[in-house]
Each structure stands twice: as structure tokens, then as C-alpha cells.
Amino acid sequence: MHVDLVSESEHESLIELLCELHAYYNNGAQISPELVRGHLLENLLGTASPHRLVVASDVDGRVSGLAAITLVYSLVEAALDKRKHCQLKELYVRSSARGQGMGRALMAWVARYAFEQGCLRIDWPVKASNARGIAFYEGLGAERIVERLSYRLNGPEIVRLADEAG
């Protein structure tokens, strides 16, 4: 297994994985690989993207795991050891590759990278119903932040609120 930032030679295999990820979050709904390819190249890997995509691939170069991370600065903490942290946007391992250490290898890579970049904290959301993921994260030594909740505004609510700004 090889873990590193995604390379151009891994794009096609990553597109397959992103299609599986889409189906995972959307009750099996399929998405066009061409649509995913455009999104990957124009947005996720685009020059304005704050994300870094880390992949785990097998000996044949097939991507079977993904971590998407962003390095951010705190608005609250100015102390050198607290001001910068890593936000894990997504951790996903192909269903056929789970239980083989790929998730742990991705998280270890992310931890090393974050530390090398001056981050002493990694934060991420997880679905409350993802018992296997929660057990995995707690097995890494992660602690649940109980005072944090997650909120979302969708299209109509965004438009309505934006209208208030004139």
C-alpha cells in the first residue's frame, strides 16, 4: 500500500472511488464519471482549492482510500501551538478494502503531514449513525467533542437569507 497526495496517474482510479463515495452518501444513486472528473480537476484539485487529497493505493496503483484535508487558522486561538489545525473533510475507504489497515494508514499520513505543517489538532465531523467509523476513530485515540453540533443551510434557505442582505 502507498499513501501520499494524489498523483495525476491516480486520477482515473480516484474518480471511480469518488463515484462509490457518492453512492454511499446518496442511497446507491449513481453519478456520471465525467461529471466527477470535471469536479475533481476543476474544483477539488483546482488552483483555488484549499483541499489536499491524500490517497491510499495498492501495488497496481488502484486508489482504494481517500482523505481530504484542509489546513486552517483559528480565529480564536493566537498561541503558536493552537492557531493552526487540520480539518479532515472526508475519510473514505472502498468497501472491498475495509478492514485492511487502509483507514489507519491514511490517518497516520494525515497526522504526520499536519504535524509537519505546524498543526497540533485535527478535527472532523462524523455521522452519528456511523458506528463503525466512530469505533475506528476512537480506536485511534480520538475524542468525541460533545459540545459541537453541525448545522446546514440548503438552497432555498440560503436564497431567503441572502435576500435579507439586499
C-alpha positions as CSV (number, residue, x, y, z in Angstrom):
1,M,0.0,0.0,0.0
2,H,1.2,3.5,-0.9
3,V,-0.2,6.7,0.8
4,D,0.5,10.2,-0.5
5,L,-1.0,13.2,-2.1
6,V,-2.9,12.1,-5.2
7,S,-0.8,12.0,-8.4
8,E,-2.1,12.5,-12.0
9,S,-1.6,8.8,-12.7
10,E,-4.2,8.0,-10.0
11,H,-6.9,10.4,-11.2
12,E,-9.0,7.8,-13.1
13,S,-9.0,5.4,-10.1
14,L,-9.8,8.2,-7.8
15,I,-12.8,9.1,-10.0
16,E,-14.1,5.5,-9.5
17,L,-13.7,5.9,-5.8
18,L,-15.5,9.2,-5.8
19,C,-18.4,7.6,-7.7
20,E,-18.6,5.0,-5.0
21,L,-18.4,7.7,-2.3
22,H,-21.3,9.5,-4.0
23,A,-23.4,6.3,-4.0
24,Y,-22.5,5.7,-0.3
25,Y,-23.9,9.0,0.7
26,N,-26.9,9.0,-1.7
27,N,-28.5,5.6,-1.1
28,G,-26.8,3.9,-4.0
29,A,-27.6,6.7,-6.6
30,Q,-25.1,6.6,-9.5
31,I,-23.3,9.7,-10.8
32,S,-21.6,10.2,-14.1
33,P,-17.8,9.7,-14.0
34,E,-17.5,12.6,-16.5
35,L,-19.2,14.9,-14.0
36,V,-17.0,13.6,-11.2
37,R,-13.9,14.1,-13.4
38,G,-14.8,17.7,-14.1
39,H,-15.4,18.3,-10.4
40,L,-12.1,16.7,-9.4
41,L,-10.0,18.6,-11.9
42,E,-11.7,22.0,-11.9
43,N,-12.6,22.2,-8.2
44,L,-11.1,19.7,-5.8
45,L,-7.7,19.9,-7.5
46,G,-8.1,23.4,-8.9
47,T,-5.7,26.2,-8.1
48,A,-8.2,27.8,-5.8
49,S,-9.0,24.7,-3.9
50,P,-8.0,24.7,-0.2
51,H,-8.1,20.9,-0.1
52,R,-5.3,18.4,-0.3
53,L,-6.4,14.9,-1.5
54,V,-4.5,12.1,0.1
55,V,-4.9,8.6,-1.4
56,A,-4.0,5.1,-0.5
57,S,-3.3,2.9,-3.5
58,D,-2.4,-0.8,-3.9
59,V,0.6,-2.2,-5.7
60,D,-1.2,-1.8,-9.0
61,G,-1.8,1.9,-8.4
62,R,-5.6,1.5,-7.8
63,V,-6.9,4.0,-5.3
64,S,-8.8,2.4,-2.6
65,G,-8.9,5.1,0.1
66,L,-9.1,8.8,0.3
67,A,-8.6,11.5,2.9
68,A,-9.5,15.1,2.0
69,I,-7.9,17.7,4.3
70,T,-7.6,21.4,4.7
71,L,-5.2,23.4,6.9
72,V,-6.9,26.3,8.6
73,Y,-6.1,29.1,11.1
74,S,-8.1,29.6,14.2
75,L,-9.9,32.9,14.6
76,V,-10.0,32.3,18.4
77,E,-6.6,30.9,19.3
78,A,-3.5,33.0,18.6
79,A,-1.0,31.0,20.6
80,L,1.6,29.3,18.3
81,D,0.7,25.8,19.4
82,K,-3.1,26.3,18.9
83,R,-3.5,28.7,15.9
84,K,-3.2,26.2,13.0
85,H,-5.1,23.0,12.7
86,C,-6.1,20.4,10.1
87,Q,-9.7,19.8,9.1
88,L,-10.4,16.4,7.8
89,K,-13.3,16.8,5.4
90,E,-13.6,13.2,4.3
91,L,-12.1,9.8,5.0
92,Y,-13.4,7.0,2.8
93,V,-12.1,3.5,2.1
94,R,-13.5,1.4,-0.8
95,S,-16.0,-1.1,0.6
96,S,-14.0,-4.0,-0.7
97,A,-10.8,-2.7,1.0
98,R,-12.1,-2.0,4.5
99,G,-10.6,-3.8,7.5
100,Q,-7.1,-4.0,5.9
101,G,-5.5,-1.0,7.6
102,M,-6.0,1.5,4.9
103,G,-8.0,3.9,7.0
104,R,-5.4,3.8,9.7
105,A,-2.6,4.4,7.2
106,L,-4.4,7.4,5.7
107,M,-5.0,8.9,9.2
108,A,-1.3,8.3,10.1
109,W,-0.2,10.1,6.9
110,V,-2.6,13.0,7.7
111,A,-1.3,13.2,11.3
112,R,2.3,13.3,10.2
113,Y,1.6,15.9,7.5
114,A,-0.5,18.0,9.9
115,F,2.3,17.9,12.5
116,E,4.9,18.8,9.9
117,Q,2.8,21.8,8.9
118,G,2.6,23.0,12.5
119,C,-0.8,21.6,13.3
120,L,-1.3,20.1,16.8
121,R,-5.0,19.4,16.2
122,I,-7.1,17.5,13.7
123,D,-10.9,17.9,13.6
124,W,-13.6,16.2,11.6
125,P,-17.3,15.5,11.5
126,V,-18.8,12.0,11.5
127,K,-22.4,10.9,11.0
128,A,-23.9,9.9,14.3
129,S,-25.2,6.7,12.7
130,N,-21.7,5.6,11.6
131,A,-21.0,3.3,14.5
132,R,-18.1,1.5,12.6
133,G,-16.5,4.9,11.8
134,I,-16.9,6.1,15.4
135,A,-15.3,3.0,16.8
136,F,-12.5,3.4,14.3
137,Y,-11.8,7.0,15.3
138,E,-12.0,6.2,19.0
139,G,-9.6,3.3,18.4
140,L,-7.1,5.9,17.0
141,G,-7.4,7.8,20.3
142,A,-9.7,10.5,19.1
143,E,-12.1,12.1,21.5
144,R,-15.7,13.0,20.8
145,I,-16.4,16.7,21.1
146,V,-19.8,16.6,22.7
147,E,-20.4,20.4,22.8
148,R,-20.2,20.7,19.0
149,L,-23.3,20.3,16.7
150,S,-23.5,20.5,13.0
151,Y,-25.9,22.8,11.1
152,R,-26.7,23.3,7.4
153,L,-28.4,25.8,5.2
154,N,-29.7,24.5,1.8
155,G,-30.6,26.3,-1.4
156,P,-34.0,27.9,-0.5
157,E,-32.8,28.9,3.0
158,I,-29.6,30.4,1.6
159,V,-31.6,32.4,-1.0
160,R,-34.0,33.6,1.6
161,L,-31.3,34.7,3.9
162,A,-29.2,36.2,1.1
163,D,-32.2,38.3,0.1
164,E,-32.0,39.9,3.5
165,A,-28.6,41.4,2.6
166,G,-30.3,43.2,-0.3
